[in-house]
Amino acid sequence: MIAARLVWPLHARFVDFVRGPRAVLHYLGDLRQRREQRYLGHNPADGAMIVALLLNVKGSAVTGWLQTTDMFWGSDAMEEAHELLATSILILVALHVSGVIVESLRHQENLVLSILTGFKRPWS
């Protein structure tokens, strides 16, 4: 998934949508005031969500694997870290789906269709 995002067409590559914390907070502030900019690709909050999801999935995979090693077999701390990451993934997915719904309604467009086809109307 990560390798594909490095070479995919415009708007799907990390370089197109991963922004710093300041840009994300600015976008969220604008969203709260209902004056957010519309993006053809991912907005700054989308980029932050993608990074958060990828990090949580990676962390969950690593902590799950570590529990199979001699060093962490039966480790309560590692099991709790794994459970926390798995729960975080579920929360992030719910937030992500909510964000797609909110943005679809706010911009009056079917973002699920855009995700599936890769096409989005260029005007607001």
C-alpha contacts under 8 A as a table, 3 or more apart, distances in Angstrom:
res1	aa1	res2	aa2	distance
1	M	4	A	5.23
1	M	5	R	6.38
2	I	5	R	5.18
2	I	6	L	6.69
3	A	6	L	5.28
3	A	7	V	7.04
4	A	7	V	5.50
4	A	8	W	5.77
5	R	8	W	5.35
5	R	12	A	6.14
5	R	13	R	4.67
5	R	14	F	6.04
6	L	13	R	5.33
6	L	14	F	6.33
6	L	15	V	7.88
7	V	13	R	6.48
8	W	12	A	5.82
8	W	13	R	5.67
9	P	12	A	5.97
9	P	13	R	6.74
10	L	13	R	6.22
10	L	16	D	7.04
11	H	16	D	5.47
11	H	17	F	6.96
11	H	40	L	7.35
11	H	41	G	4.61
11	H	42	H	6.70
12	A	16	D	6.91
12	A	17	F	7.68
12	A	41	G	7.06
12	A	42	H	7.71
13	R	16	D	5.48
13	R	17	F	7.09
14	F	17	F	5.55
14	F	18	V	5.51
14	F	47	G	7.77
15	V	18	V	6.02
16	D	41	G	7.77
16	D	42	H	7.84
17	F	41	G	7.29
17	F	42	H	5.55
17	F	43	N	6.43
17	F	44	P	6.20
17	F	46	D	7.65
17	F	47	G	5.28
18	V	44	P	6.50
18	V	47	G	4.74
18	V	48	A	6.61
18	V	51	V	7.87
19	R	23	A	6.09
19	R	24	V	6.77
19	R	44	P	5.74
19	R	47	G	6.81
19	R	48	A	7.38
20	G	23	A	5.55
20	G	24	V	6.50
21	P	24	V	5.05
21	P	25	L	6.09
22	R	25	L	5.21
22	R	26	H	6.04
23	A	26	H	5.02
23	A	27	Y	6.08
23	A	44	P	6.40
24	V	27	Y	5.14
24	V	28	L	6.19
24	V	44	P	4.96
24	V	45	A	5.38
24	V	48	A	7.21
25	L	28	L	5.06
25	L	29	G	6.08
26	H	29	G	5.11
26	H	30	D	6.22
27	Y	30	D	5.06
27	Y	31	L	6.06
27	Y	36	E	6.27
27	Y	37	Q	7.72
27	Y	43	N	7.93
27	Y	44	P	6.60
27	Y	45	A	7.02
28	L	31	L	4.88
28	L	32	R	6.14
28	L	36	E	7.80
28	L	45	A	7.06
29	G	32	R	5.13
29	G	33	Q	6.38
30	D	33	Q	5.06
30	D	34	R	6.05
30	D	35	R	5.14
30	D	36	E	4.65
30	D	37	Q	7.86
31	L	34	R	4.79
31	L	35	R	5.85
31	L	36	E	4.71
32	R	35	R	7.76
33	Q	36	E	7.63
38	R	43	N	7.53
38	R	107	H	7.54
38	R	124	S	6.78
39	Y	42	H	6.23
39	Y	43	N	5.73
40	L	120	K	6.46
40	L	121	R	7.63
40	L	122	P	6.38
42	H	45	A	7.85
42	H	46	D	5.43
42	H	47	G	6.30
43	N	46	D	5.20
43	N	47	G	6.43
44	P	47	G	5.08
44	P	48	A	6.32
45	A	48	A	5.07
45	A	49	M	6.15
46	D	49	M	5.04
46	D	50	I	6.18
46	D	96	H	7.93
47	G	50	I	5.15
47	G	51	V	6.28
48	A	51	V	5.19
48	A	52	A	6.07
49	M	52	A	5.00
49	M	53	L	6.01
49	M	92	L	7.37
49	M	96	H	6.96
50	I	53	L	5.14
50	I	54	L	6.11
51	V	54	L	5.17
51	V	55	L	6.10
52	A	55	L	5.21
52	A	56	N	6.10
52	A	92	L	7.82
53	L	56	N	5.16
53	L	57	V	6.07
53	L	89	I	6.40
53	L	92	L	6.68
53	L	93	V	7.79
54	L	57	V	5.16
54	L	58	K	6.06
55	L	58	K	5.09
55	L	59	G	5.97
56	N	59	G	4.96
56	N	60	S	5.96
56	N	85	L	5.73
56	N	86	A	7.51
56	N	88	S	7.10
56	N	89	I	6.19
57	V	60	S	5.07
57	V	61	A	6.14
57	V	85	L	7.52
57	V	86	A	7.70
57	V	89	I	6.95
58	K	61	A	5.11
58	K	62	V	6.10
59	G	62	V	5.11
59	G	63	T	6.01
59	G	82	H	7.57
59	G	85	L	6.73
60	S	63	T	5.27
60	S	64	G	5.92
60	S	82	H	5.37
60	S	83	E	7.92
60	S	85	L	5.49
60	S	86	A	6.13
61	A	64	G	5.11
61	A	65	W	6.09
62	V	65	W	5.10
62	V	66	L	6.01
63	T	66	L	4.97
63	T	67	Q	6.33
63	T	78	M	6.27
63	T	79	E	7.50
63	T	81	A	7.03
63	T	82	H	5.37
64	G	67	Q	5.39
64	G	68	T	7.19
64	G	79	E	7.73
64	G	82	H	6.19
65	W	68	T	5.42
65	W	69	T	7.12
66	L	69	T	5.26
66	L	71	M	7.79
66	L	72	F	5.92
66	L	73	W	7.58
66	L	78	M	7.71
67	Q	70	D	7.92
67	Q	71	M	7.99
67	Q	72	F	5.00
67	Q	73	W	4.90
67	Q	74	G	6.83
67	Q	75	S	6.99
67	Q	78	M	6.72
67	Q	79	E	7.18
68	T	72	F	6.96
68	T	73	W	5.65
69	T	72	F	5.62
69	T	73	W	5.68
70	D	73	W	5.32
72	F	75	S	5.07
72	F	78	M	6.92
74	G	79	E	7.80
75	S	78	M	5.32
75	S	79	E	6.21
76	D	79	E	5.03
76	D	80	E	6.08
77	A	80	E	5.15
77	A	81	A	6.16
78	M	81	A	5.02
78	M	82	H	6.10
79	E	82	H	5.06
79	E	83	E	6.17
80	E	83	E	5.02
80	E	84	L	6.04
81	A	84	L	5.09
81	A	85	L	6.20
82	H	85	L	5.21
82	H	86	A	6.17
83	E	86	A	5.04
83	E	87	T	6.08
84	L	87	T	5.16
84	L	88	S	6.04
85	L	88	S	4.90
85	L	89	I	6.23
86	A	89	I	5.16
86	A	90	L	6.64
87	T	90	L	5.20
87	T	91	I	6.38
88	S	91	I	5.06
88	S	92	L	6.02
89	I	92	L	5.06
89	I	93	V	6.06
90	L	93	V	5.15
90	L	94	A	6.28
91	I	94	A	5.15
91	I	95	L	6.23
92	L	95	L	4.99
92	L	96	H	5.95
93	V	96	H	4.91
93	V	97	V	6.14
94	A	97	V	5.27
94	A	98	S	6.12
95	L	98	S	4.98
95	L	99	G	6.04
96	H	99	G	5.00
96	H	100	V	6.30
97	V	100	V	5.11
97	V	101	I	6.30
98	S	101	I	5.10
98	S	102	V	6.12
99	G	102	V	5.05
99	G	103	E	5.99
100	V	103	E	5.25
100	V	104	S	5.92
100	V	111	L	6.63
100	V	112	V	7.63
101	I	104	S	5.08
101	I	105	L	6.20
101	I	111	L	7.96
102	V	105	L	5.24
102	V	106	R	5.99
103	E	106	R	4.95
103	E	107	H	5.92
103	E	108	Q	7.91
103	E	111	L	7.78
104	S	107	H	5.49
104	S	108	Q	5.50
104	S	109	E	5.05
104	S	110	N	5.63
104	S	111	L	5.59
105	L	108	Q	4.91
105	L	109	E	6.81
107	H	124	S	7.09
110	N	113	L	5.45
110	N	114	S	6.46
111	L	114	S	4.76
111	L	115	I	6.03
111	L	120	K	7.90
112	V	115	I	5.04
112	V	116	L	6.30
113	L	116	L	5.08
113	L	117	T	6.01
113	L	118	G	7.98
114	S	117	T	5.23
114	S	118	G	5.22
114	S	119	F	5.10
114	S	120	K	5.43
115	I	118	G	5.40
115	I	119	F	7.51
121	R	124	S	7.81
